[in-house]
């Protein structure tokens, strides 16, 4: 950016100070804007250009540079006459670019100036044209942000003029140009804004065409008395109005071209907004939406007190709803819908706009499924545990039919899936019950055969009774033994009483031995303890088989109840609606959204361009 603030300039001659060449000049040249300066001869154009380039200083005010500004292109006053053109170029390159820039700058100037062997001869031998060529090439050899040109494109022959003009055009877009020229054609091609100088005053115009019009008005104005122009304009108002309209149209076209050249991304964003507005407002086809809200119900079973009343209605969990949602969005469901409602042909109808319809009816299933997911939404509401279905179609009846078929097929699928699992579980449990029943009968028969073989209902009870008899006999034996011991103190061993007691003791001892022998025989043939052990083993096996069989019977009943519980029923909170008007597309919303996105993209592009320019600065 270049700021010109309150600039005054005048020159002093032999006859004292002259009037102000430039008086109270104020304007700012934005970054990236090329400016053309126009005015009569002696209006101060070259003076202002020299002030901007730093070749002269203002008497008042200031000029601030926020970028790199060249010297006036073509200015050859700084050349040293005794040095060759190559030596002069190397000297300037060393001052402005450093040693590493000398080869590049020298090569560029030699090729651009096209002065041949004279490039290695002293500059004092050059003609004015050759000197201008050398100065012009040297000015363009450096990458300035702003180039200053004072009739620089008018030097040389026609070929070099064309080359100089093309060089300026190549710089437009990469850098700015401040150009003084009486050729309005070159100003139109290279500049966007203009400054018109007249009688020491400067007027800034955002459009170069307005500056050219002001310049032409100043030079074409006849030296007639004040008001003559107004009278002439009133003599032919129709012609004046036509000329003004044509000029306004030209200015608008120039402004559009300038905007497109300086900010193409804003133009692209504007075209995108216009295109999206046209599409959403007038082209996009209407879509009708049928909505339905459902939950899954299943019997809730209380097994601790199972009866008919224990089958109560209860809501299915989130897992079942998520499984149902996945099935409704599956390819299998799409195939069923297409077979029942011919969805392919419905979505591919010719009257639907190209961006909304299915490209053709025979598209691959993968592409058709992606399109289906855009038109059918199945949303799970976690908070309410509700499944919300939104089916879109291009007529109300088809939208409602899609929603109805989704409900029917969804319920049937969930029941089939639960029934298959329940049947497999019941078959497995029934097989286990049959095996345990056979095992129970086997152990029961073994127990009965053992009892019949040995003639005992309960060998364990027999062993217990024998043990009680032995204990009683041993008690009696102990009493008699004590009595015999007491009688031996006062009676003779051969007395009748002592003999009787002795015989009783020997009889009891023999009976105890016989009972013990029956309870536990060393050979094991008729031992009651072995019979009791075998009996207890058979009895425990029978009891264990009975318990397993009872458990299996309970599991079988429980599985049957579980199978009943897994039967699902779709409870409809809202039946599929028959739309009365189209809800999609949301035209105003989409227009606003696309406009905001386009503006956001343009802002980002603008910021990136500004960052790049600042980085270059």
Residue pairs with C-beta under 8 A, 6 or more apart in sequence:
1 28
1 29
1 30
1 31
1 66
1 67
2 28
2 29
2 52
2 63
2 64
2 65
2 66
2 67
2 69
2 146
2 178
3 28
3 63
3 64
3 66
4 25
4 26
4 27
4 28
4 29
4 48
4 52
4 61
4 63
4 202
5 26
5 61
5 62
5 63
5 64
6 24
6 25
6 26
6 60
6 61
6 62
7 22
7 24
7 25
7 26
7 48
7 51
7 58
7 60
7 61
7 62
7 63
8 20
8 22
8 23
8 24
8 25
8 58
8 59
8 60
8 61
9 20
9 21
9 22
9 44
9 47
9 48
9 51
9 56
9 58
9 59
10 17
10 18
10 19
10 20
10 21
10 22
10 59
11 17
11 18
11 21
12 18
19 200
20 200
21 44
21 47
21 200
22 44
22 47
22 48
22 51
22 58
22 197
22 200
22 202
23 200
23 201
24 61
24 201
25 48
25 61
25 201
25 202
26 202
27 195
27 202
27 204
29 35
29 146
29 176
29 178
29 193
31 66
31 67
31 145
31 176
31 613
31 617
32 176
32 262
32 613
33 176
33 192
33 193
33 262
34 172
34 176
34 177
34 178
34 179
34 190
34 191
34 192
34 193
35 176
35 177
35 178
35 179
35 191
35 192
35 193
35 194
35 195
36 179
36 180
36 181
36 187
36 190
36 191
36 193
36 194
36 195
36 208
36 211
36 212
37 45
37 48
37 49
37 178
37 179
37 180
37 194
37 195
37 197
38 45
38 182
38 184
38 187
38 194
38 195
38 196
38 197
38 211
38 212
38 214
38 215
39 45
39 196
39 197
39 198
39 215
39 218
40 198
40 218
40 219
43 197
43 198
43 199
43 200
44 197
44 200
45 150
45 180
45 197
46 150
46 180
47 56
48 195
48 197
48 202
49 72
49 148
49 150
49 178
49 180
50 56
50 72
51 57
51 58
51 63
52 63
52 69
52 148
52 178
53 69
53 70
53 71
53 72
53 148
54 65
54 69
54 71
55 71
55 72
55 75
66 617
67 145
67 146
67 617
68 143
68 144
68 145
68 146
68 617
69 144
69 145
69 146
69 148
70 139
70 142
70 144
70 146
70 147
70 148
71 78
71 139
71 148
72 139
72 148
72 149
72 150
72 152
73 135
73 136
73 139
73 140
73 147
73 148
73 149
73 150
73 152
74 132
74 135
74 136
74 139
74 149
74 150
74 151
74 152
74 155
75 135
75 139
75 150
76 131
76 132
76 134
76 135
78 92
79 88
79 123
79 131
79 134
79 135
80 87
80 88
80 91
80 123
81 122
81 123
81 124
82 122
82 123
82 124
83 91
83 122
83 123
84 119
84 120
84 121
84 122
84 123
85 109
85 113
85 115
85 118
85 119
85 120
85 121
85 123
85 126
85 134
86 106
86 110
86 119
86 120
88 123
88 134
88 138
89 105
89 106
89 109
89 110
89 134
89 138
89 141
90 102
90 105
90 106
92 105
92 138
93 101
93 102
93 105
93 106
93 141
94 102
96 142
97 105
97 142
104 141
105 138
105 141
105 142
108 137
108 140
108 141
109 119
109 134
109 137
109 138
109 141
110 119
110 137
112 133
112 136
112 137
112 140
112 141
112 163
112 167
113 119
113 130
113 133
113 134
113 136
113 137
114 133
114 160
115 126
115 130
115 133
115 134
118 125
118 126
118 130
119 134
123 131
123 134
126 134
129 155
129 156
132 152
132 155
132 156
133 155
133 156
133 160
136 152
136 155
136 164
139 147
139 152
140 147
140 167
140 171
143 175
144 175
145 175
145 176
145 616
145 617
146 175
146 176
146 177
146 178
147 168
147 171
147 175
147 176
147 177
147 178
148 177
148 178
148 179
149 168
149 177
149 178
149 179
149 180
149 181
150 180
151 180
151 181
151 182
152 164
152 179
153 161
153 164
153 165
153 168
153 181
153 183
153 186
154 161
154 181
154 183
155 161
155 164
156 164
165 186
165 189
168 177
168 179
168 186
168 190
169 189
169 190
171 177
172 190
173 261
177 190
177 191
179 186
179 187
179 190
179 191
181 187
184 212
184 215
184 216
187 194
187 208
187 212
188 208
188 209
188 212
188 254
191 208
192 206
192 207
192 208
192 258
192 261
192 262
193 204
193 205
193 206
193 207
193 208
193 211
194 204
194 205
194 207
194 208
194 210
194 211
194 212
195 202
195 203
195 204
195 205
195 211
196 202
196 203
196 205
196 211
196 214
196 215
196 218
198 218
203 211
203 214
205 211
205 214
207 251
207 254
207 255
207 258
208 254
209 247
209 250
209 251
209 254
210 251
213 247
221 229
222 228
233 240
259 266
259 267
260 267
263 606
265 601
265 602
265 605
265 606
265 609
266 602
266 606
268 602
269 598
269 599
269 601
269 602
270 598
272 594
272 598
273 594
273 595
273 598
273 599
276 590
276 591
276 594
276 595
276 598
277 591
277 594
277 595
279 353
279 355
280 585
280 587
280 590
280 591
280 594
281 587
281 591
283 353
283 355
284 353
284 355
284 356
284 585
284 587
285 351
285 352
285 353
285 356
285 357
285 394
286 394
286 582
286 584
287 356
287 375
287 392
287 393
287 394
287 582
287 583
287 584
287 585
288 392
288 393
288 394
288 395
288 396
288 398
288 399
288 579
288 581
288 582
288 583
288 584
289 390
289 391
289 392
289 399
289 579
289 582
289 583
289 584
290 390
290 391
290 393
290 396
290 399
290 400
290 402
290 403
290 576
290 577
290 578
290 579
291 388
291 389
291 390
291 391
291 403
291 574
291 576
291 577
292 388
292 389
292 403
292 406
292 407
292 572
292 574
292 575
292 576
292 577
293 386
293 387
293 388
293 389
293 572
293 573
293 574
294 386
294 387
294 389
294 407
294 410
294 570
294 571
294 572
294 573
295 315
295 316
295 321
295 385
295 386
295 387
295 570
295 571
295 573
296 315
296 316
296 320
296 321
296 324
296 387
296 414
296 568
296 569
296 570
296 571
297 313
297 314
297 315
297 316
297 568
297 569
297 570
297 571
298 313
298 314
298 315
298 316
298 320
298 565
298 566
298 567
298 568
298 569
299 311
299 312
299 313
299 314
299 564
299 565
299 567
300 311
300 312
300 313
300 314
300 565
301 310
301 311
301 312
301 561
301 562
301 564
301 565
302 310
302 312
303 310
303 558
303 561
306 557
306 561
311 561
311 564
311 565
315 385
316 568
318 380
318 382
318 385
320 414
320 568
321 380
321 385
321 387
322 380
323 414
323 417
324 387
324 410
324 413
324 414
325 378
325 380
325 387
327 333
327 410
327 413
327 414
328 376
328 378
328 389
328 406
328 409
328 410
329 373
329 376
329 378
331 365
331 369
333 406
333 409
333 410
334 343
334 365
334 368
334 369
334 372
336 405
336 409
337 343
337 372
337 402
337 405
337 406
338 344
338 368
340 405
341 398
341 401
341 402
341 405
343 372
343 402
344 358
344 361
344 362
344 363
344 368
345 361
346 393
346 394
346 398
347 357
347 358
347 371
347 375
347 393
347 394
348 357
348 358
348 359
348 360
348 361
349 357
349 394
352 394
356 585
358 368
358 371
359 367
363 371
375 391
375 392
375 393
376 389
376 390
376 391
376 392
376 402
376 406
377 388
377 389
377 390
378 387
378 388
378 389
378 390
378 406
379 387
379 388
379 389
379 390
380 386
380 387
380 388
381 387
381 388
386 573
389 403
389 406
389 407
389 576
391 399
391 400
391 402
391 403
391 406
391 576
392 399
392 584
393 399
393 402
396 578
396 579
396 580
397 578
399 579
400 576
400 577
400 578
400 579
403 576
403 577
404 576
407 570
407 572
407 576
410 570
411 568
411 569
411 570
414 568
414 570
415 567
415 568
418 563
418 566
418 567
418 568
419 563
419 566
419 567
421 566
422 559
422 562
422 563
422 566
423 563
425 559
425 562
425 563
426 556
426 559
426 560
426 563
429 552
429 555
429 556
429 559
430 556
432 552
432 555
433 549
433 552
433 553
433 556
436 545
436 548
436 549
436 552
437 549
439 545
439 548
439 549
440 542
440 545
440 546
440 548
440 549
442 545
443 538
443 541
443 542
443 544
443 545
444 542
444 545
446 538
446 541
446 542
447 535
447 538
447 539
447 541
447 542
450 534
450 535
450 538
451 457
451 535
454 531
456 462
456 531
456 535
458 535
459 528
459 531
459 532
459 534
459 535
460 532
460 535
460 536
462 528
462 531
462 532
463 519
463 528
463 529
463 531
463 532
466 515
466 518
466 519
466 528
467 519
469 515
470 512
470 515
470 516
470 519
473 508
473 511
473 512
473 515
474 512
476 508
477 505
477 508
477 509
477 512
480 501
480 504
480 505
480 508
481 505
483 501
484 498
484 501
484 502
484 505
487 497
487 498
487 501
488 498
491 497
491 498
492 498
518 526
518 528
519 527
519 528
519 529
520 527
520 528
520 529
521 527
524 530
